[in-house]
Amino acid sequence: MNLSRRAAVDLRVEAHLVTPMGARGGTVNRRTTLKCGNPPLVLPRRDRSSKEHDNAYRLRINSNIRELLSTHPSSFVRLQIFARHEVSGMGKMFERRYHHPSSEMVVGSFVHGQDMTLVPEEPQTRRRSEAQRESS
């Protein structure tokens, strides 16, 4: 969500499954790229008078995170977002780590707006959507 008075441009988003692996003298992190939707090139500024809420972007990760986490229980999901200020061109990187994403994951749909309210899917619909994902 862009809460700035200026637009964020040149957006780049990456999601990785990070798995700590034992190495001589410590641990190293192995990254597995998670497939996700393409972000917009521009995330408009926040406009309180607008009902469109164009300054919010919801990322869809197309990988089966639950399956990956069950294979590697010590793993976590790392989300990195890079954006530039529309006037100055200065870039900034944001990072968020989800260490227990399987407990935070809910299958459902977001409602319109910026409050991140999620309506959970019905179990019957969920089974149908999971079957469609497995077949593709």
N, C-alpha and C positions, 0 to 999 in steps of 0.2 A: 504494500500500500504506500503510495506516495503522498505524504502529508505536507510536503514542501509547497512554497508559493511559486515554484518554478517546475517545469517538466523535467523528468528524468529521461535521458536519451541514451542510445547505444546500449540497451539492456542486454545482458548475457546472464543466463541461468544455468547452473550445473548441479546435478544431484549425484552423489556417490554413496555406495555402500562401503564403509571403511571397516576392514577386518584386521585387528592386531595379530601379527604373526611373530612367533618366537624366532629370534636370531641370536647369533653368538654375542653375548654381552648386553642383551636387551630385547626390545621388540621393535618391529617396523610395521607400518600400516600399509596394507594392500588395498588399493582403490578399485572398485568395480563401478563403471559408469552406469547409472540408471537412466533408462529411456524416459524422456519427458517431453511435453509439448513445447512448441516454440514460443518464446516470449515476444511481446510486441516490440517494435523498434523504439517507440516513444510511450512513456507512461505519463499522461497529462497531470498537471498540477491539481491540487485539491481545490474544488470549487463548491463551497457550502450551499450556494443557491441552486446548483444543478441536481437533478434527480437521477442522472445517468450513472453516476459513480464510476466514471472512466478511470479514475486514479487508482483503482484496485485491480489486481491481477491475481487470478487463482491458478496455480501451477498443477498440472495433472501429471503424475508419475505413472507411466504405463508398465512398469516392471512389477512383478509379484513380490512385494517387499516381505510379506509374511513368510513366504517359502524361503527366500534368501536368508532371513533372520533365523529361521528354524534350523537351517544348515549350519550357520555360524552364530551361536548365541551371544558371543562377546562383541559382535559387530554393532555399528551404529550408522545412522544415515546423516550425511553432511550435505547441507544445502548452501550453495554459494551464489550470491547475486552481485553483479557488477553493473554500475550505471554511471553516467556522466551528467553533470549539471548543464542545463541547456544554454546558459549564457557564458559561464566561465570555462566550460569544458573540463573542469576538474573531475576526476573519477573517484569513486568510493566503492569499496567492496564490503558486503555484509555477509556474515556467515552464521549459520544456526546449526547446532548439532542436536540430533534426536537420539538419545541413548536407549530409550525404551519405546520406539515407535510402534511396536505391535500393540502395546497397551493404549496408545493414543490414537490408533487408526480406527476410523468409523467409515463404513461404506454408506454413502448417501449423496445428497445434493445440497449445494449452498443456496440460500435464499438471496434475493436481490438486496443489495445494500453493502454496507461496510462493517457490519457487526460480526461477521464470520459465523452466523447461525447456520447450523447444519441439520437437515432433516434426514434421519436415518432411513435407509432402504428397508422395505419389508423383506422378511426372510425368503419368501417365494420369489420375489423379483431379484434378490441377491443371488440365489442359486442360478437363475436364468442368465444374469450378467456374467457370473463366474464361468459358466459353461461357454458363453460366447467368447470370453477372453481366452479360454483354453483352446478353443477350436481355431483361433486366428493366430 
